[in-house]
Amino acid sequence: MGRTDQAGVSLRIVIERPVIGVLHSLQGKDDLPLDPKASIGGEALVFDVPIHVAPGPKFFGEQVRREGPVRRFIYIRVGQLAGDPASPWSRRIKIDIHDIENALLDCAMKGDAVIETTIDGTGADGTPACATVRPLARRIAPR
């Protein structure tokens, strides 16, 4: 499948309630932290991720990871994995994208809009979220 069969789509990951002071970053293909940031006063963390979507839909991009024939996701690195060697945490948050509704994909491909996925950045135990985190909300947002 060539690039001409793919449409560019922007994803925005919003981490609500991140643990204050804990570094978060995107994970790139080379496993290095990208765009590291930490919440100073409890404000949300925002990561913009460009992806390509092909018919199917199939998802591609520098931050897109795969597991099996269908599952596609984005990793958010936390603590040590995000570049803070002093952090007591070394975690990743897995955010599925293969289950984005076709209506949202269609809307994002047509206009100047972003698919915004909001997750909770704090686990039930009060520490940074990790493993697969289900979205609190997914919507179309302006760029």
N, C-alpha and C positions, 0 to 999 in steps of 0.2 A: 504494500500500500504506500503510495507516494504522499508527499506533503500536500499535494493539491487536493487530496481527499480529506484533509484535516482542516478544522476551523479553530482559530485561536479563541480561547475563553480565559477570562480572569477569575480566579478564585480569591476570596478573602476569608482568612481564618481569624475569628475573633475569640480570644480566650478571656472569658469573663471570670472574675474572682481568682486571678492567679495568686499564688502565694507570694506575698510581698518580698522583694529582694532576690528572688530566685530567677536565674538567667534561663531564658527560653530562646530557641532558634529553629529555623528550618533545617532540614537535613538534605544536602545535595547528593548528587551521584557519587562524589568522592568521599562521602561520609563526614565531611567537615561541616562545622556549624556555619550557617548563613544567616545574616541579619540578626545577630543576638540582641536581645533586649530584656529588661526586667521591669516589673512594676514597682514604682517608688511608693505610691500611696494607695494601692489597690485598684488603680485604673486598669482597664482592659488592655491586653496586648493584641496588636493587629499585624498579620502577615499577609502580604499579597503574593499570590503564586500564579504565574502564567502556565497554562496547560494547552494542549491540543486535543481536540476531540474528533474522532473519525466515526463513520457510520458503524452502528452496532448497539450502543456506542462503545468505542474503545478509547482509552485515555493514555496520553503520552506527555512527557515533559521531564525536565531536569529533576524535579522533586517528586515525580510520580514513581511509586514503588509498586511491585506486583507480587501477588501470592496466588498461585494457581492460574487457571485460564481466564478467570473473570475478575477476581478481587483486585482493586487498585486503591491506593491510599497515599496519604501524605504523612510523613513523620515530623513531629515537633520534638526536638531534643530538649532535655531539661537538666539543669544543674551542671554536673561535671561534663556530660555529653554536649552541653551547649557552650562549653569553654570556660567554666568556672571550676578550677581544680580544688578550691576550698569548700565547695558545696557538699553537704552531706548526702545529696541525691544524685543518682546517675540513672536517668530514666528516659523513656521515649513515650510520646503520646501518638497513637495511631488513629488517623481520621480517615474513614472510608470515603471514597469519592465515586466508586462504581455504582452506588445506589442513588446518585443524584437524579431527581425526576427529569424525564424528557422535557416537560414543559419549561423547567428552569433552564435547561441546556439550550433549548430553542430560543428562549428570550435573550439569553446572554450572547448567543451567536448572532442575533439579528441587530442588537443595538449597543449603545454605549453603556453597558451595565456589567455588574459583577455578581457572581454567585457568592453570597456571604453565608458562611457556616459559623454558627456560634456554639462554643463548647464551654463546659465548666472546667476551670483550671485547677480546682481544689477537689481532692478525693474525699470520700466520706470520713476518713480518718484525720482530715485537716492537713495532710501533706499534698505536694503537687500531684495532680492527676497523672496516670500512666496507663499503659496498655491501650486497648481499644476504647475510645471515648465516643459515645453516641452524641450526635448533635442535639443541642437544646432547640435550635431553630435553623432553618435554611431558607433563604429568601433572595430575591433579586434586589440589589442595592445600586445606587448611582456610583459612578467611579469617583 
